[in-house]
């Protein structure tokens, strides 16, 4: 575990130095500041609309950061031969894969947290009544978990394929993961069965933006789905990376 944490720490330090993380964060905050300027037809932007758009912005920022980090990290290390400095120090390849994912997942959590806090502050100072939209934290947690799963898939693909393949594969996975309801022909509002591969469980826009949020049991179900997805994908990534000729 110490080796995984050491790799994760190095990944965090490297990600902080990369401009893409800060550029996406600043861009997302500026977009968040524009939410109150949405067309309101003289009645003002409703709090539910603000929350819905804010969740979409947080998700978009998380997806960009997740793909920018996870699809490029391992291919770049292999291309530059810096991966040998790690795997030659009695570090197993699965530890290298897991450590990279963990470090990027921590960075992603920091970006989502900063973006969410900034959005809550924007809503407090710009929306009528000065409401503190704490429920956005619930949405941010769901976004973090889903983006972590997408990141795990991109890491798995990047262990054997190039950057473009990893990005395209992750985007396709994201689309299909949220289109399962439509593909299965299920009625609107009906969730996919728990045993069927889907990302729909992380979609909490309706309860957070339009309702009263979700409860502890639903949060637990998201965590369990997250752990199952990540364990399976990182296992696949470890197998692919382990069989790769470096």
C-alpha positions, 0 to 999 in steps of 0.5 A: 500500500505504501508503494501505491500511495507513493506513486499517487503522491507523485502523480498529484504533484505532477498534476498540480504543475500541469496547466490543463487542470487550472485552465479547466477550473478557471474556465468552469468558474467563469462559466458558473458566473454566467449562470445568473445571466441566463434568459429569465424572461423577467422573472429571474433564474430559478434556483432549480435552473441554477442548480441544474446548469451548475451540475452540468458545468461541474460534470463537464469540468470533471470529465475534461480533467479526468480524460486529460489526466487518465488518457495521457499519464501512462502512455506519456510515461512509457514514451519518455521511458520514465516508467522504468524508474518506477517499475525497476524499484520492486514495484509491481505493475498493478501497483503502478496502475493503481497508484496512477489512478488513485493520484489522478482521482485525488486531483479530480476530487480537488478540482470538483471540490473547488469548482463546487465551492465556487459555484455555491458562492456564486449562487449565494451572492447572485441569486435572490434570497442568498440561498446556500445551495448545499445540495450541490455538494451531493451532486459533486460527490456523485460526479466525482464517483462517476468521473472516477469510473470513467477515469479507470476505464481510460487508464485501462485502455491507455495501458495497452492503446494510445491516447486517442483510443483511450479518450474515444473509448472513455467517451463511448463508454460514458454515452452508452452508460447513460443511454442504457435506459433508452437502449433497453426501451425502459419507461422514463423515470425507471432506473436500470436494474442493479445487475446491468452495467450502467452509469445511470446510478450516478445521475442525480440531477433530478433529486438534487436540482429539482428535489430534496437530494438523496439519502444515505442508502442511495449514497451507499449504493453509488459507492458500492457501484463505484468500487465494483466498477473501479476494481474491475477496470483496474484489474483489466488495466493491470492485466493489459499493462502486465502483458505489455512489452516495455 
